[in-house]
Amino acid sequence: MLRFMLAAVALGIMVASVAAQSDPASERAKLMREQGKAFASLNRMVRGRVPYNQAQVDAAFVTLAETSRKLPALYPETAKDPAPDANYVASPKVWENKADFDALLAKLTKAIDENAPKVKNVDTLKQARAAIGAVCGDCHETYRLRKF
């Protein structure tokens, strides 16, 4: 009986793992929301809505770096359908010009990696946010659509 229960638990874990990997559209929507929240926390500091907090800045940059590194794998040819709960979806242009899209994701990761260590106060945060935001904007303008 114990073996049966352990086998059932192991099977359940494997099924959950495969299910999570088999829905890249939902996973990328989740990661984009995480990026949006991290970027929004930086925006609030830049705009003076909340006081500058180095620990929160560092945490936001960790989130941005981690999510950016995961995104390229979440745009396979087989995952063109949008996530059901996403407000924004990937444009078909992602797959029509995959090399350019992948280059923009690499540029985003590079911008985060280069700018994060420079941030020590609001002024340096403004510069870093502008540099990273420009790359985000380049990609969103071409490769993101609002879902209605």
N, C-alpha and C positions, 0 to 999 in steps of 0.2 A: 504494500500500500504506500509506504514511504517513497519507494522508487517511482511509483506512478505519479505521486504528487510532485516530486522533484522534476520529473520529466515534463509534467504539465507546466510547471513554473518556467522551466528553461525554454520550452516551446513558446510560451506567452511572451517572454522577453525577446526571443528572436523575431516573433511576428511583429511586436511593437517596434523593434529596431528597423525592420524592413519597411514597415508602414511609414515611419518617419522619413526614411530615405527615398521612398517611392513618390513623395509629394513635394518635389522641389519648388513648385509655384507657391505653395503655402509657406514653406520654409523661407524662401526669399522674401515674401511679404512680411513675415515675422522679423527677419533681420533688418529689413528696410525700416520697419516701425521702431526697432531698437536704435538704429542710426538716427532716425528723426528725433527721438527723445533725447539722445545724447547731444545732438546738434542744438536742439532747443534749449537745453540747459546752458550751453555755451552762449547762445544768443541772449538769454536773459541776463547773463553777467555783462556781456558786451554793451547791452542797452541800459545797464544800470538798474534793472528791475530787481536784481538780487545782488548781494555783495559778492565780490570776487572770493572764490574759495579754491585754493590749489588742489585740495583733495578731490573735490568734485570735478575740477578740470581734468585731473589725471584720470579719474574714473571714466569720464566721457571719452577721452582719447583712447583708453584701453578698449572700450566698447566699439568705438569707430574702427580701430585697427583690427580687432578680432572679427567683427562682422564683415569688413571689407575683404579680408582674406578668405572668407567662406563663400562669398557671392559668386565668383566665377564658376564654380562647380554646379551652381544651381540654375544654370541656363542651358541644359542639354537640349538637343533638337527635339526630344520627346516631351518637353515640358513647356509647350507654347500656350496651353490653356491657363487662364488666370486662376488665382486662388479665389474661392467663393467669397471670402470675407475681405478682400483687398479693395481699397478705394482707387488705387492706381495699378496699372498692369503694364507688363512689358510690351512694347510695340513690336510688331512683326519685323521691324528694321533690325532688332537685336540679332536675329538669325540670318537676315539678308546681308548684314555687314558685321559678322561675328568678330572679325579681326579688329575692326575699329572699336567695337564695344569692349572686347577684352583689353585692348590697349587703354581705354578710358578707366576701366576698373584697376588696372595696374598703376595708372597715373594717380588715381585716388589713393591707393595704398601708399604710394611713394610720397604723396603730399602729406598724408597723415604722419608717416614715419619721419619725414624731414621737419615738420613743423611742431609736432607735439613736444619734443625736448626743449624747444626755444621758449615755450610759454612759461613766464614767471610772474606776469602781472596783467592787468587789463589791456594795456597797450600792445603787448606782444600777443595776447589772446586775439585781439582785433585783427592783427596781421595774419595770424594762423587761420582764423575762421574765414577770412576773406580768401586766402589761398585755397583752402579745402573747399569752401563753398563754390568757388568758381568751377572747380572740377565737377562737383555734384551737379551744378547747373548745366554744364556742357552735356553731361550724360542725360539728365532729365529732359532737357529740351528736345533731344533727338530720339531717345529710347524709352520714354515713359509716357503713358496715356492715362487720362482720367477715365475711370470706369463709371458709366452711368446706368 
